[in-house]
Amino acid sequence: MRVPRAARVLALPLLLLAGAPGSAAAQPTEADVFVAEGVLALEDKKYDAALAHFRRALEREPDHIEALYYAGVAHMGRGAPAEALPFLERARAQSPRETSVAFQLGLAHFALRRYAEAAPLLEEVFSGSPELDGLGYYVGYLRYRRQDYQGALRAFRAGRATDPNLAQLTRLYTGLALAALGLPEQAASEVEQALRLQPASPLTGPAERLRESFAASRVRARRFRLGANLGVFYDDNVTARPNPEPLSPTVHELRHAKHTSVGELFSLDVGYDWLRLGAWDGTAGYSFFTTYNNEIPSYNLLVNTGTVGVTRRGALGELPLQSGAQYAYDFIMLDEQEFVQRHATTLFATLIGGERHLTNAQLRVEVKEFSEERPLATEEFQDAVNWRLGLLHIFRFAQDRHLVRLGYQADLDDTRGENLDYFGQRVLAGATYTLPWGRVRLHYDFALHLRAYRHKHTLQPDRAPGSLEREDREATHQVRVEVPLGSGLTLVGDYLRTVNDSNIPSFEYERNVYTLSLAWQY
């Protein structure tokens, strides 16, 4: 949305008289008298007469700071910012710390659409005097142009404007910034306030269309989503075969089994927005995922997942906040037999800290019910309740073309079998980089999961069962390359490496999985 020319011209005269450079107490000179007469003419909007007085003052004292300043003001008042610049720049050179001079010089650059020159001047003034009449709008508008929507909101809300045109523009751009941050309801409220300020202004028509667009955009937005993925993979350790350990009979026995396989995978994702009511959104989805291991079909996996969730858009102070809850149900089959059912409930909140920061917090409770038909020692039963609390912060660059992720999670697996009961801590780190050609994206994610098992293992180690509390350090590295092909298609290459170190040799292993797949999104 461009700044209306009429609004710029009408607003400037009121702003230009906001202040003047201070002068030291001294005996008035002839130049001072001409300046005083010029100011009186300026107050009456007799710009030509005022300029004549200021010229006479400058003829006597070429560096007279007030004469230079008010000459610039007079040219601005008559709608000639280009002619004002030389006077204001000379005044700035004479008094580089004078707030009123920096303000007027910034406004002159702004009126000429020299936004790169205007921004540092107006930001400098705003940092010390945000209450100056109209300054909040100009600073907010410049930040909005740079897509610093959160910074724009701070400027709009900190400033004040007595001119009705600027006040209305401030409300309109506040609405645009809120909409850009994903808060259409609050955006519509700001535009409504703008309409009330001047119901018959030239901006009324555009404002009404803007308000309607906020409401219509959610109606038009696609409710149904569909995605699919088809690929091939190579897994060098399907069975999680333990690393060599000559002193462990269990390890020796497990390493004889076949452990490598080439395979195929397929997934399908369906989603639907079943609720759009004010700040509330509701979604439901179903996903299907399956793998086929050509050499070890007994490890074929089939996963059915259903989800339903509700999200509310709001704000925490001035920061946009999205919070909600989700329930997910997994039914997992291994070798065409039921393996586990999982019920997971997640509470989450995402805080958008401007264009550079995003923070997500979540609490997840998962109930796992395994199908364990074969005879097992009670200590090996896998049924469990897992509690997980996590925090993830994302640093955003170049409009999310590049990302850096840092996170921490703590989880407790309250397992029926005491051999599997643990307290864990997970450190997360990752980055995304978008190449300058073809929108190719590179991803890397690292996770280190430290698990301290809470009971001595009753079956391991081989030579002294019941003597150790198991401790694992599982590190995972995932590298992904995404190459967009157009028409919703993306070629995806994945590499996943898992290294699990343990104080009990039977649980130490390494695994590498290479995947090439074709993804499609609608």
C-alpha positions in Angstrom: 0.0 0.0 0.0 1.6 3.4 -1.0 1.4 6.5 1.1 -1.2 8.8 -0.5 0.4 12.0 -1.8 -2.4 14.1 -0.3 -1.8 12.6 3.1 2.0 13.3 2.9 1.5 17.0 1.9 -1.3 17.7 4.4 0.6 16.0 7.3 4.0 17.7 6.8 3.1 21.3 7.8 1.9 20.2 11.2 5.0 18.1 11.7 7.4 20.8 10.5 6.6 23.1 13.4 7.1 20.4 16.0 10.4 21.9 17.2 13.3 24.1 16.4 17.0 24.0 17.2 17.8 25.5 20.6 19.9 28.7 20.6 22.2 29.8 23.3 21.2 32.8 25.4 23.0 35.8 23.9 22.5 39.4 22.7 20.1 39.3 19.7 21.7 40.1 16.4 20.2 41.6 13.2 20.0 38.0 11.8 18.1 36.9 14.9 15.5 39.7 14.3 15.0 38.5 10.7 14.6 34.9 11.9 11.9 36.0 14.4 10.0 37.9 11.7 10.3 34.8 9.4 8.9 32.5 12.1 5.9 34.8 12.5 5.2 34.6 8.8 5.8 30.9 8.8 3.1 30.4 11.5 0.7 32.3 9.3 1.8 29.9 6.4 3.2 32.9 4.4 6.0 30.8 3.1 7.4 33.1 0.5 7.5 36.0 3.0 9.1 33.8 5.6 11.8 32.7 3.1 12.6 36.3 2.3 13.3 37.0 6.0 15.4 33.8 6.3 17.5 34.8 3.3 18.2 38.2 4.8 19.3 36.5 8.0 21.6 34.1 6.1 23.1 37.0 4.1 24.3 38.4 7.4 25.2 35.1 9.1 25.6 32.3 6.5 25.8 29.6 9.3 22.9 30.9 11.4 21.4 27.5 12.6 17.9 28.8 13.1 17.8 30.6 9.8 19.0 27.4 8.0 16.5 25.2 9.9 13.5 27.5 9.3 14.3 28.0 5.7 14.1 24.2 5.3 10.8 24.2 7.2 9.4 26.9 4.9 10.4 25.0 1.7 8.8 21.9 3.2 5.6 23.9 3.9 5.4 25.0 0.3 5.8 21.4 -0.9 9.4 21.7 -2.1 11.4 19.1 -0.1 14.2 19.1 -2.7 14.8 22.8 -2.1 14.6 22.2 1.6 17.4 19.7 1.6 20.4 22.0 1.2 19.3 24.2 4.1 18.6 21.2 6.4 21.9 19.5 5.5 23.8 22.7 6.3 21.9 22.9 9.6 22.7 19.3 10.3 26.4 19.9 9.6 26.3 22.9 12.1 24.4 20.9 14.8 24.6 17.1 14.2 23.0 16.3 17.6 20.0 18.6 17.2 16.9 16.4 17.2 14.6 18.9 15.4 17.1 19.3 12.5 17.5 15.5 12.1 13.7 15.1 12.2 13.1 17.7 9.5 16.0 16.4 7.3 14.6 12.9 7.7 11.1 14.1 6.6 12.6 15.8 3.6 14.2 12.6 2.4 11.0 10.7 3.2 8.9 13.2 1.1 11.4 12.6 -1.8 11.0 8.8 -1.3 14.7 8.6 -0.4 13.8 6.0 2.2 17.4 4.7 2.7 18.5 8.2 3.7 15.5 9.0 5.8 15.5 5.8 7.9 18.7 6.4 10.0 17.8 10.0 10.7 14.3 9.2 11.8 15.4 6.1 13.8 18.0 8.3 15.6 15.2 10.8 16.6 12.8 8.0 17.5 15.3 6.4 19.9 15.3 9.5 22.0 12.0 11.2 21.4 9.4 8.6 20.2 6.6 10.9 21.3 7.3 13.6 18.6 4.1 14.3 16.7 3.9 12.0 13.6 7.3 10.4 14.1 5.9 7.0 15.0 4.1 6.7 11.7 7.1 7.6 9.6 9.4 5.2 11.5 6.8 2.5 11.4 6.2 2.9 7.7 9.9 2.6 7.0 10.2 -0.6 9.1 7.1 -2.0 7.4 8.8 -1.5 4.0 11.7 -3.5 5.3 9.3 -6.2 6.4 10.2 -5.7 10.0 6.6 -6.0 11.0 7.1 -6.4 14.7 9.3 -3.3 14.8 6.7 -1.4 12.8 4.1 -2.3 15.3 6.3 -0.9 18.1 6.7 2.3 16.3 3.0 2.8 15.4 2.0 2.1 19.0 4.6 4.3 20.6 4.0 7.3 18.4 1.2 9.9 18.4 -0.3 11.9 15.6 -2.6 14.9 15.9 -3.1 15.2 12.2 -6.2 13.0 11.3 -4.6 11.8 8.0 -1.5 10.5 9.8 -3.6 9.0 12.6 -5.7 7.1 10.0 -2.6 6.0 8.1 -1.0 4.8 11.3 -4.1 2.6 12.0 -4.1 1.2 8.5 -0.5 0.2 8.5 -0.9 -1.2 12.0 -3.5 -3.5 10.5 -1.3 -4.5 7.6 1.6 -5.3 10.0 -0.7 -7.4 12.1 -2.0 -9.2 9.1 1.6 -10.0 7.9 2.2 -11.5 11.4 -0.8 -13.8 11.0 -3.3 -11.9 13.2 -6.1 -11.0 10.8 -8.7 -10.5 13.5 -6.6 -7.8 15.2 -5.7 -6.4 11.8 -9.4 -6.0 11.0 -10.0 -4.3 14.3 -7.3 -1.7 13.6 -8.7 -1.0 10.1 -12.2 -0.5 11.8 -10.6 2.1 14.1 -9.1 3.8 11.1 -12.5 4.0 9.4 -14.0 5.6 12.5 -11.3 8.3 12.7 -12.4 9.8 9.3 -15.5 8.1 7.8 -15.5 10.4 4.8 -11.7 10.6 4.0 -10.2 9.6 0.7 -8.8 6.6 2.5 -12.2 5.2 3.4 -12.7 3.2 0.3 -9.2 1.5 0.4 -9.6 0.9 4.1 -13.0 -0.8 3.6 -11.6 -3.0 0.9 -8.6 -3.9 3.1 -10.9 -4.9 6.0 -13.0 -7.1 3.6 -9.8 -8.7 2.3 -8.7 -9.8 5.8 -12.0 -11.6 6.2 -12.2 -13.0 2.7 -8.6 -14.3 2.7 -9.5 -16.9 5.4 -12.6 -17.9 3.5 -10.7 -18.3 0.2 -7.7 -20.1 1.8 -7.6 -23.8 0.9 -9.0 -26.0 3.6 -8.0 -29.3 2.1 -4.3 -30.5 1.8 -2.9 -33.6 0.2 0.6 -34.9 -0.1 2.4 -38.1 -1.1 5.9 -39.4 -1.1 7.4 -42.3 -3.1 11.0 -43.4 -2.8 13.7 -46.0 -2.4 16.3 -46.5 0.4 19.3 -48.4 1.5 19.6 -49.3 5.2 22.9 -50.8 6.4 21.5 -51.9 9.8 17.8 -52.7 9.7 18.0 -54.8 12.8 20.1 -52.4 14.9 22.8 -55.1 15.0 25.2 -54.2 17.9 28.8 -53.1 17.3 31.5 -55.8 17.7 32.3 -56.9 21.2 34.2 -60.2 21.5 33.6 -60.6 25.2 29.8 -60.5 25.0 28.0 -63.8 23.9 24.8 -61.8 23.3 26.6 -59.4 20.9 28.2 -62.3 19.1 24.9 -64.0 18.6 23.0 -60.9 17.4 25.7 -60.0 14.9 25.1 -63.2 12.9 21.6 -62.1 11.7 21.2 -60.4 8.3 21.1 -56.7 8.8 21.3 -54.8 5.4 18.5 -54.2 2.9 17.4 -52.1 -0.1 13.7 -51.1 0.1 10.9 -48.9 -1.0 8.8 -46.4 0.9 5.5 -44.7 0.4 3.6 -42.1 2.4 0.3 -40.3 2.1 -0.9 -37.2 4.0 -4.4 -35.7 4.1 -5.4 -32.6 6.1 -8.5 -30.6 6.4 -9.3 -27.3 8.3 -12.6 -28.1 10.0 -12.8 -24.9 12.0 -12.2 -21.3 11.1 -13.9 -19.1 13.7 -12.3 -15.7 14.6 -8.9 -16.4 16.1 -9.6 -20.2 16.3 -8.5 -22.8 13.8 -9.2 -26.5 13.9 -7.4 -29.1 11.8 -7.8 -32.9 11.3 -5.5 -35.2 9.4 -4.6 -38.7 8.4 -1.3 -40.1 7.3 -0.2 -43.5 6.0 3.5 -44.6 5.9 5.0 -47.9 4.9 8.4 -49.4 4.1 9.3 -52.6 2.4 12.7 -54.2 3.1 13.5 -56.4 0.2 16.0 -58.6 2.0 14.4 -58.6 5.5 10.6 -58.4 5.0 10.0 -59.3 8.6 10.9 -55.7 9.4 8.4 -54.1 7.0 6.7 -51.2 8.7 3.2 -49.8 8.3 2.0 -46.7 10.2 -1.5 -45.2 10.3 -1.8 -41.9 12.1 -4.8 -39.7 12.8 -4.6 -36.2 14.3 -7.0 -33.5 15.4 -6.0 -30.1 16.8 -7.1 -26.6 17.7 -5.0 -23.5 17.5 -5.7 -19.9 18.7 -4.0 -16.8 17.4 -3.3 -14.1 19.9 -0.6 -12.0 21.3 1.7 -11.9 24.3 2.3 -8.2 24.9 3.1 -7.0 21.4 4.4 -10.4 20.1 2.1 -12.6 18.1 1.4 -15.9 19.9 -0.1 -19.1 18.5 -1.1 -21.7 21.1 -3.2 -24.9 21.0 -3.5 -28.6 21.5 -3.3 -31.7 19.4 -4.2 -35.3 19.8 -2.6 -38.0 17.7 -3.3 -41.7 17.4 -0.7 -44.2 15.8 -1.4 -47.7 14.9 1.9 -49.4 13.9 2.3 -52.8 12.3 5.5 -54.8 11.9 5.6 -57.7 9.4 1.8 -57.3 9.0 1.2 -57.8 12.7 0.2 -55.2 15.3 3.2 -53.8 17.0 2.2 -50.8 19.0 -0.6 -48.3 19.5 0.2 -44.8 20.7 -1.9 -42.0 22.0 -0.2 -38.6 22.2 -1.6 -35.3 23.5 0.5 -32.2 22.9 0.1 -28.6 24.3 2.1 -26.1 22.4 2.7 -22.3 22.1 4.7 -20.5 19.4 5.9 -16.9 20.0 6.9 -14.8 17.0 9.6 -12.4 18.1 9.8 -10.2 15.0 11.2 -11.2 11.7 14.3 -12.8 13.2 13.1 -15.0 16.0 10.5 -17.7 16.7 10.2 -19.8 19.9 8.2 -22.9 20.3 7.4 -24.6 23.7 5.5 -27.9 24.1 4.4 -30.4 26.6 3.7 -33.9 25.2 2.2 -36.9 26.9 2.3 -40.2 25.0 0.8 -43.6 26.0 2.4 -46.6 24.3 0.6 -50.0 24.3 2.7 -52.7 22.7 1.5 -56.1 21.4 3.8 -58.5 23.2 2.5 -62.0 22.7 5.8 -63.9 23.1 6.8 -64.8 26.6 8.8 -61.9 28.2 10.4 -61.2 31.5 8.3 -58.7 33.3 11.3 -56.3 33.4 11.2 -56.2 29.5 7.6 -55.1 29.0 7.6 -52.0 26.8 4.2 -50.5 27.7 4.9 -46.9 28.9 3.8 -43.4 29.4 6.3 -40.9 28.1 6.3 -37.3 29.3 8.3 -34.7 27.3 8.8 -31.0 27.8 10.7 -29.1 25.1 11.8 -25.6 23.9 13.0 -24.8 20.4 14.2 -21.4 19.2 14.6 -20.6 15.5 16.8 -17.7 14.2 15.3 -16.5 10.9 17.2 -14.8 8.0 16.3 -13.5 4.6 12.5 -14.0 5.0 13.0 -17.6 6.2 15.3 -18.6 3.4 17.9 -19.5 6.0 17.2 -20.8 9.5 19.2 -21.8 12.5 17.6 -24.1 15.1 18.5 -24.7 18.8 16.5 -26.7 21.2 16.3 -28.7 24.4 14.0 -31.5 25.5 13.6 -33.5 28.7 11.6 -36.7 28.7 10.6 -39.4 31.2 9.7 -42.9 30.0 7.7 -44.4 32.7 7.8 -48.0 31.4 6.1 -51.1 32.8 9.3 -53.1 32.4 12.0 -51.6 34.7 14.8 -52.4 32.3 13.4 -49.8 29.9 12.5 -47.1 32.4 14.6 -43.9 31.8 15.0 -40.2 32.2 16.3 -38.5 29.1 17.7 -35.2 27.9 17.9 -34.2 24.2 19.9 -31.4 22.7 18.8 -30.2 19.3 20.6 -28.1 16.7 20.1 -27.6 13.0 20.2 -25.2 10.0 18.5 -24.6 6.7 20.1 -22.8 3.8 18.4 -21.9 0.5 20.7 -21.8 -2.5 20.5 -18.6 -4.6 19.5 -20.6 -7.7 16.4 -22.9 -8.2 15.2 -22.5 -4.6 17.2 -25.6 -3.7 17.2 -26.1 0.1 19.8 -27.8 2.3 18.9 -29.0 5.8 21.0 -30.4 8.6 19.7 -31.5 11.9 21.6 -33.0 14.9 20.1 -34.5 18.1 21.9 -35.9 21.1 19.7 -38.0 23.4 21.2 -38.8 26.8 19.2 -41.6 28.5 19.8 -42.5 32.1 17.9 -45.7 32.9 16.5 -45.7 36.4 17.0 -49.3 37.4 19.9 -51.9 37.2 19.4 -54.0 34.1 18.3 -57.5 35.2 19.6 -59.4 32.1 22.7 -57.4 31.1 25.7 -57.3 30.9 26.3 -61.0 30.2 28.9 -61.6 32.8 27.2 -59.6 35.7 23.4 -59.2 35.2 21.8 -56.7 37.5 25.1 -54.9 38.2 24.7 -51.8 36.0 22.2 -49.1 35.4 22.2 -48.6 31.6 23.3 -45.3 30.2 22.9 -44.5 26.5 24.1 -41.6 24.3 22.3 -41.6 21.0 23.4 -39.2 18.4 21.5 -38.7 15.1 22.6 -36.7 12.1 20.2 -36.0 9.2 21.1 -34.3 6.0 18.4 -33.4 3.4 18.5 -31.8 0.0 15.2 -30.6 -1.6 15.1 -29.7 -5.3 11.8 -28.2 -6.4 10.7 -29.5 -9.8 7.5 -27.5 -10.3 3.8 -28.5 -10.3 4.0 -29.3 -6.6 6.8 -31.9 -7.1 10.1 -32.0 -5.1 13.0 -34.3 -5.4 14.3 -35.2 -1.9 17.6 -36.8 -0.9 18.0 -37.9 2.7 20.9 -39.3 4.7 20.3 -40.4 8.3 23.1 -41.6 10.6 22.4 -43.0 14.1 25.2 -43.8 16.6 24.2 -45.2 20.0 26.9 -45.6 22.6 26.1 -47.5 25.8 27.8 -48.7 28.9 26.2 -52.1 28.0 27.7 -53.5 24.7 24.5 -55.2 23.5 22.9 -51.8 23.0 25.7 -50.1 21.1 25.1 -49.8 17.3 25.6 -47.7 14.2 23.1 -47.2 11.4 23.1 -45.4 8.1 20.0 -44.9 5.9 20.1 -43.4 2.4 16.8 -42.3 0.8 15.9 -40.8 -2.6 12.2 -39.9 -3.0 9.8 -37.8 -5.0 7.3 -35.7 -2.9 4.2 -34.1 -4.2 2.0 -31.4 -2.4 -1.4 -30.1 -3.3 
